[in-house]
């Protein structure tokens, strides 16, 4: 599985915003659909909350893309 680091400069980022920020979806509507279809795992567990707050150290997995996003701070 490919691992990609996503740097944020805030306390948290919402799951739907992360998908857009990482370039995995073009719109918030697309992100909402993918999340509602339970195609996303946060820290190893399926997540259907589009407003889920992700903080530094959290991971998001999208199995169909074989992609793992790791949230990190901008200084790393």
C-alpha positions as CSV (number, residue, x, y, z in Angstrom):
1,X,0.0,0.0,0.0
2,X,1.4,3.4,-1.0
3,X,1.8,5.8,1.9
4,X,1.5,9.6,1.4
5,X,2.0,12.2,4.1
6,X,-0.5,15.1,4.2
7,X,0.8,18.1,6.1
8,X,-1.7,20.4,7.9
9,X,-1.0,23.6,9.8
10,X,-4.2,23.5,11.9
11,X,-5.3,21.5,14.9
12,X,-7.4,19.2,12.7
13,X,-8.9,18.7,9.3
14,X,-12.3,17.2,8.5
15,X,-12.4,13.9,6.6
16,X,-14.3,15.3,3.6
17,X,-11.9,18.3,3.5
18,X,-8.9,16.0,3.6
19,X,-10.1,14.0,0.6
20,X,-10.4,17.3,-1.4
21,X,-7.1,18.7,0.0
22,X,-5.3,15.5,-1.0
23,X,-6.7,15.7,-4.5
24,X,-8.7,12.5,-4.2
25,X,-12.0,14.1,-5.0
26,X,-12.9,17.1,-7.0
27,X,-15.9,18.2,-4.9
28,X,-17.3,17.9,-1.4
29,X,-20.2,16.1,-2.9
30,X,-17.9,13.4,-4.3
31,X,-16.2,13.1,-0.9
32,X,-19.5,12.8,0.9
33,X,-20.6,10.0,-1.4
34,X,-17.3,8.0,-1.0
35,X,-17.5,8.4,2.8
36,X,-21.2,7.4,2.9
37,X,-20.4,4.3,0.9
38,X,-18.0,3.3,3.7
39,X,-15.0,3.1,1.4
40,X,-12.7,4.9,3.9
41,X,-11.0,3.7,7.0
42,X,-9.7,6.1,9.7
43,X,-7.1,4.6,12.0
44,X,-8.0,1.1,10.7
45,X,-11.8,1.4,11.2
46,X,-14.5,2.1,8.6
47,X,-15.7,5.7,9.0
48,X,-18.9,7.1,7.6
49,X,-18.7,10.5,9.3
50,X,-17.8,13.1,6.8
51,X,-17.1,15.6,9.5
52,X,-14.7,13.3,11.4
53,X,-11.9,15.4,12.8
54,X,-8.5,14.1,11.9
55,X,-5.4,15.2,13.8
56,X,-1.7,14.8,13.4
57,X,-0.8,11.1,13.6
58,X,-4.2,9.8,12.3
59,X,-4.3,7.6,9.2
60,X,-6.8,7.4,6.4
61,X,-6.9,4.3,4.1
62,X,-8.6,4.0,0.8
63,X,-8.3,0.3,-0.1
64,X,-9.5,0.5,-3.7
65,X,-6.6,2.9,-4.4
66,X,-4.1,1.0,-2.2
67,X,-3.4,4.4,-0.6
68,X,-2.7,5.4,3.0
69,X,-2.7,9.0,4.0
70,X,-0.8,10.0,7.2
71,X,-1.6,13.3,8.7
72,X,1.5,15.2,9.8
73,X,2.5,18.7,10.8
74,X,4.0,21.1,8.2
75,X,7.4,21.1,9.9
76,X,8.0,17.4,9.3
